[in-house]
Amino acid sequence: MKRSRIADSSLLLVAMMWGCTFLIVQNAVKVLPPLAFNSIRFMGAALLLALITVIFYRKDWKQLSFRMVRDSLLLGLFLFMGYGFQTMGLLYTTTSNTGFITGLSVVLVPFLSLALLKHAISRYTWFSAALAAIGLYLLIFTGSALSLNKGDALILLCAIAFALQVAYTGVYAPHYPALPLATLQLAFVGLFSIAASLIFEGATPLAHSGELIKDPDVLWALLISIGPTSAFAFWIQTACQKYTTPSRVAIIYATEPVFAVLTGLAFGGETLGLSALLGCSCILGAMLMAELSPEPGQNQHKKSYFSKLHLFRKR
């Protein structure tokens, strides 16, 4: 019981850190371009996790294999797309919108499993998706014109990428040691970000990153992002999920966008109208319903899910 409470508290801390990071990163990418920022963030986080693994879990590296590298690359690609779209989206939309639209990834996971792996989902999940769609409409289309904000569209792509990363992590994580898998994944995110930064932002941001890092907003954001919200957050998540239930984890992680909105309201000078507030409530309700609704034949579906993922992986 004590371990469960510690795990829940630690996961809540992770959700809070992720939610509060939106505003900090939003200020930083106004100085250091998003992809250049992510390249430094994730390469730094990967090096930090690699150092921790070498010092405390050196034997885990003995299980390194081509398959682990390959699977880490795929997870890293999804994570790169998620954080890339999210960081770029922060340039064009609010912290509140970013938090709630990113949270849609929780709802999208079972539908991606259905599309890719024919994994059955219940009527409760269908209802939660409809509720989330209504909430997204209320949150984004608050004006008279039905136009999608550029930042909101990028954040929606981010949610899809995160959902793919979550779906495939469910397959790969049980087969490998957590820290090497997380380290390689974050390293690939960093490498992808470097390549994308050179292509889309040019060589100037990375070439002058030493000077740009001296900016207080950038330095503070990198210190928070490299350690607490990247390296340590992934480490905490991997360790704590052994001692708590999936339902508890779903409830705890659903608070991430709530922390994002509270941060935006408290420190970003943002406001929420009635329509946007109703939209946020619908999305939060959809996230909770998608994760906590009962699934008929849950154990059987879970077994089928992992079997199909294993077959899909070998194709």
C-alpha positions as CSV (number, residue, x, y, z in Angstrom):
1,M,0.0,0.0,0.0
2,K,2.8,2.4,0.9
3,R,4.6,1.7,-2.4
4,S,1.3,2.3,-4.3
5,R,0.8,5.7,-2.6
6,I,4.4,6.7,-3.3
7,A,4.0,5.6,-7.0
8,D,0.8,7.6,-7.4
9,S,2.3,10.7,-5.8
10,S,5.4,10.4,-8.1
11,L,3.2,10.0,-11.2
12,L,1.2,13.0,-10.2
13,L,4.4,14.9,-9.9
14,V,5.3,13.9,-13.4
15,A,1.9,15.0,-14.7
16,M,2.3,18.3,-13.0
17,M,5.8,18.8,-14.4
18,W,4.7,18.0,-17.9
19,G,1.7,20.3,-17.6
20,C,3.7,23.2,-16.3
21,T,6.4,22.8,-18.9
22,F,4.2,24.2,-21.8
23,L,4.5,27.8,-20.7
24,I,8.2,27.6,-19.9
25,V,9.0,26.0,-23.3
26,Q,6.7,28.5,-25.0
27,N,8.8,31.4,-23.8
28,A,12.1,29.6,-24.7
29,V,11.2,28.8,-28.3
30,K,10.7,32.5,-29.0
31,V,14.4,32.8,-28.6
32,L,15.8,29.4,-29.6
33,P,13.8,27.8,-32.5
34,P,11.7,24.8,-31.6
35,L,13.6,22.0,-33.4
36,A,17.0,23.3,-32.2
37,F,15.6,23.5,-28.7
38,N,14.4,19.9,-28.8
39,S,17.7,18.7,-30.2
40,I,19.6,20.1,-27.2
41,R,16.8,19.0,-24.8
42,F,16.7,15.3,-25.8
43,M,20.4,14.8,-26.5
44,G,21.0,16.1,-23.0
45,A,18.3,13.9,-21.5
46,A,19.7,10.8,-23.3
47,L,23.2,11.5,-22.1
48,L,21.9,12.0,-18.6
49,L,20.0,8.7,-18.7
50,A,23.0,6.9,-20.3
51,L,25.3,8.2,-17.4
52,I,22.8,7.0,-14.8
53,T,22.5,3.6,-16.5
54,V,26.3,3.2,-16.7
55,I,26.8,4.0,-13.1
56,F,23.9,2.2,-11.5
57,Y,22.5,-0.3,-14.1
58,R,25.6,-1.2,-16.2
59,K,24.4,-4.8,-16.7
60,D,21.3,-3.6,-18.6
61,W,23.5,-2.5,-21.5
62,K,24.6,-6.2,-22.0
63,Q,21.1,-6.8,-23.3
64,L,21.6,-4.3,-26.1
65,S,20.7,-5.8,-29.5
66,F,19.9,-4.7,-33.1
67,R,16.2,-5.3,-32.4
68,M,16.3,-3.0,-29.4
69,V,17.9,-0.3,-31.5
70,R,15.4,-0.8,-34.2
71,D,12.4,-0.6,-31.9
72,S,13.9,2.4,-30.1
73,L,14.2,4.2,-33.4
74,L,10.5,3.7,-34.2
75,L,9.5,5.0,-30.7
76,G,12.0,7.8,-31.0
77,L,10.5,8.8,-34.4
78,F,6.9,9.0,-32.9
79,L,8.2,10.9,-29.9
80,F,10.2,13.3,-32.1
81,M,7.1,14.0,-34.2
82,G,5.0,14.5,-31.0
83,Y,7.4,17.0,-29.4
84,G,8.3,18.6,-32.6
85,F,4.7,19.4,-33.5
86,Q,4.0,20.4,-29.9
87,T,6.9,22.8,-29.6
88,M,6.2,24.4,-33.0
89,G,2.5,24.6,-32.2
90,L,3.3,26.6,-29.0
91,L,4.4,29.4,-31.3
92,Y,0.9,29.9,-32.6
93,T,-1.5,28.8,-29.9
94,T,-2.1,29.1,-26.2
95,T,-0.8,27.0,-23.3
96,S,-4.4,26.0,-22.4
97,N,-5.2,24.8,-25.9
98,T,-1.9,22.9,-26.1
99,G,-2.5,21.1,-22.9
100,F,-6.0,19.9,-23.7
101,I,-5.4,19.0,-27.4
102,T,-2.3,17.1,-26.5
103,G,-4.4,15.2,-23.9
104,L,-6.5,13.8,-26.8
105,S,-3.7,11.3,-27.3
106,V,-5.2,9.4,-24.3
107,V,-8.4,9.0,-26.3
108,L,-6.7,8.2,-29.6
109,V,-4.7,5.2,-28.3
110,P,-7.5,2.6,-28.5
111,F,-8.6,3.8,-31.9
112,L,-5.1,3.5,-33.3
113,S,-5.0,0.0,-31.9
114,L,-8.3,-0.8,-33.6
115,A,-7.1,0.6,-37.0
116,L,-3.6,-1.0,-36.9
117,L,-4.3,-4.2,-35.0
118,K,-8.0,-4.8,-35.2
119,H,-8.2,-4.5,-31.4
120,A,-11.9,-4.3,-30.3
121,I,-13.1,-1.3,-28.3
122,S,-16.3,-0.8,-26.4
123,R,-19.3,1.5,-26.9
124,Y,-18.0,3.6,-24.0
125,T,-14.9,4.4,-26.0
126,W,-16.9,5.4,-29.0
127,F,-18.9,7.7,-26.9
128,S,-15.8,9.2,-25.3
129,A,-14.4,9.9,-28.8
130,A,-17.6,11.7,-29.8
131,L,-17.4,13.7,-26.5
132,A,-13.8,14.6,-27.2
133,A,-14.7,15.7,-30.7
134,I,-17.4,18.0,-29.3
135,G,-14.9,19.4,-26.8
136,L,-12.3,20.0,-29.4
137,Y,-14.8,21.9,-31.5
138,L,-15.9,24.1,-28.6
139,L,-12.3,24.7,-27.6
140,I,-11.0,25.7,-31.1
141,F,-13.9,27.1,-33.0
142,T,-14.9,29.8,-30.5
143,G,-15.2,32.5,-33.2
144,S,-17.7,33.0,-35.9
145,A,-15.5,31.4,-38.6
146,L,-14.9,27.7,-38.7
147,S,-11.2,27.9,-39.2
148,L,-8.5,25.8,-37.5
149,N,-5.7,27.7,-35.9
150,K,-2.3,26.8,-37.3
151,G,-1.0,26.1,-33.8
152,D,-4.0,24.0,-32.9
153,A,-3.6,21.9,-36.0
154,L,0.1,21.2,-35.2
155,I,-0.9,20.2,-31.6
156,L,-3.5,17.8,-33.0
157,L,-0.8,16.1,-35.1
158,C,1.3,16.0,-31.9
159,A,-1.5,14.2,-30.1
160,I,-1.7,11.5,-32.9
161,A,2.1,11.0,-32.7
162,F,2.1,10.6,-29.0
163,A,-0.8,8.1,-29.3
164,L,1.3,6.0,-31.7
165,Q,4.2,6.2,-29.3
166,V,2.1,5.0,-26.4
167,A,0.5,2.2,-28.5
168,Y,3.9,0.7,-29.6
169,T,5.5,1.2,-26.2
170,G,3.0,-1.2,-24.9
171,V,4.6,-3.8,-27.1
172,Y,8.3,-3.1,-26.9
173,A,8.7,-2.1,-23.2
174,P,8.1,-5.6,-21.7
175,H,10.9,-7.1,-23.8
176,Y,13.7,-4.7,-22.9
177,P,15.3,-3.1,-19.8
178,A,13.6,0.2,-19.2
179,L,16.6,2.6,-19.0
180,P,18.5,1.5,-22.1
181,L,15.2,1.5,-24.1
182,A,14.4,5.0,-22.8
183,T,18.0,6.2,-23.4
184,L,18.1,5.1,-27.0
185,Q,14.6,6.5,-27.7
186,L,15.5,9.9,-26.4
187,A,18.8,9.8,-28.3
188,F,17.0,9.2,-31.5
189,V,14.6,12.1,-30.7
190,G,17.7,14.3,-30.3
191,L,19.2,13.1,-33.6
192,F,16.0,13.5,-35.5
193,S,15.6,17.0,-34.1
194,I,19.2,18.0,-35.1
195,A,18.5,16.8,-38.7
196,A,15.1,18.6,-38.8
197,S,16.6,21.8,-37.4
198,L,19.3,21.9,-40.0
199,I,16.7,21.3,-42.8
200,F,13.9,23.6,-41.7
201,E,15.6,26.2,-39.5
202,G,19.1,26.3,-41.1
203,A,22.4,25.9,-39.4
204,T,22.4,29.3,-37.7
205,P,20.3,28.3,-34.6
206,L,22.5,25.3,-33.7
207,A,25.7,27.2,-34.6
208,H,24.8,30.0,-32.3
209,S,23.1,27.8,-29.6
210,G,25.9,28.5,-27.2
211,E,25.0,32.2,-27.2
212,L,21.2,31.6,-27.3
213,I,21.4,29.3,-24.3
214,K,22.6,32.2,-22.2
215,D,19.2,33.8,-22.5
216,P,17.5,33.2,-19.1
217,D,14.2,31.9,-20.6
218,V,16.1,29.3,-22.7
219,L,18.5,28.3,-20.0
220,W,15.7,27.8,-17.5
221,A,13.6,25.8,-20.0
222,L,16.5,23.5,-20.9
223,L,17.4,22.9,-17.2
224,I,13.8,21.9,-16.5
225,S,13.4,19.9,-19.8
226,I,16.6,17.9,-19.8
227,G,16.4,16.7,-16.2
228,P,12.9,16.7,-14.6
229,T,10.5,16.6,-17.6
230,S,12.5,14.3,-19.9
231,A,15.2,12.0,-18.3
232,F,13.7,11.8,-14.8
233,A,10.1,11.8,-15.9
234,F,10.5,8.8,-18.2
235,W,12.5,7.0,-15.5
236,I,9.9,7.7,-12.8
237,Q,7.1,6.5,-15.1
238,T,8.9,3.2,-15.9
239,A,9.6,2.5,-12.3
240,C,6.3,3.6,-10.7
241,Q,3.9,1.7,-13.0
242,K,5.0,-1.5,-11.4
243,Y,3.2,-0.5,-8.2
244,T,0.0,1.1,-9.3
245,T,-3.0,0.2,-11.5
246,P,-3.7,1.3,-15.1
247,S,-6.9,3.1,-13.9
248,R,-5.0,5.1,-11.3
249,V,-2.3,6.0,-13.9
250,A,-5.0,7.2,-16.4
251,I,-6.7,9.4,-13.8
252,I,-3.3,10.9,-12.7
253,Y,-2.1,11.6,-16.2
254,A,-5.4,13.1,-17.2
255,T,-4.5,15.9,-14.8
256,E,-1.6,17.0,-17.0
257,P,-3.7,19.4,-19.2
258,V,-5.4,20.7,-16.1
259,F,-2.0,21.8,-14.8
260,A,-1.2,23.3,-18.2
261,V,-4.4,25.4,-18.1
262,L,-3.8,26.4,-14.5
263,T,-0.2,27.5,-15.4
264,G,-1.5,29.5,-18.4
265,L,-4.2,31.2,-16.3
266,A,-1.9,31.9,-13.4
267,F,1.3,33.0,-15.1
268,G,0.6,33.4,-18.8
269,G,-2.2,35.9,-18.6
270,E,-4.5,33.6,-20.6
271,T,-8.3,33.5,-20.2
272,L,-10.9,30.9,-21.0
273,G,-14.3,31.9,-22.4
274,L,-17.5,29.8,-21.5
275,S,-17.3,27.9,-24.8
276,A,-13.6,27.0,-24.3
277,L,-14.3,26.1,-20.7
278,L,-17.1,23.7,-21.8
279,G,-14.8,22.3,-24.4
280,C,-12.0,21.6,-21.9
281,S,-14.6,19.9,-19.6
282,C,-15.7,17.7,-22.5
283,I,-12.2,16.6,-23.4
284,L,-11.2,15.9,-19.8
285,G,-14.4,13.9,-19.4
286,A,-13.6,12.0,-22.6
287,M,-10.1,11.2,-21.5
288,L,-11.3,9.8,-18.2
289,M,-14.1,7.8,-19.8
290,A,-11.8,6.3,-22.4
291,E,-9.4,5.0,-19.8
292,L,-11.8,4.0,-17.0
293,S,-14.7,2.5,-18.9
294,P,-15.1,-1.3,-18.6
295,E,-14.0,-3.4,-21.5
296,P,-15.9,-6.7,-22.1
297,G,-13.5,-9.6,-21.9
298,Q,-10.7,-7.3,-20.9
299,N,-8.2,-10.0,-20.2
300,Q,-8.9,-11.8,-23.4
301,H,-8.7,-8.6,-25.4
302,K,-5.4,-7.7,-23.7
303,K,-3.9,-11.1,-24.6
304,S,-5.1,-10.7,-28.2
305,Y,-3.8,-7.2,-28.3
306,F,-0.3,-8.2,-27.5
307,S,-0.4,-11.3,-29.7
308,K,-1.4,-9.2,-32.7
309,L,1.2,-6.5,-31.9
310,H,3.8,-9.2,-31.8
311,L,2.7,-10.5,-35.3
312,F,2.5,-7.0,-36.6
313,R,6.0,-6.3,-35.4
314,K,7.4,-9.3,-37.4
315,R,5.8,-8.3,-40.7
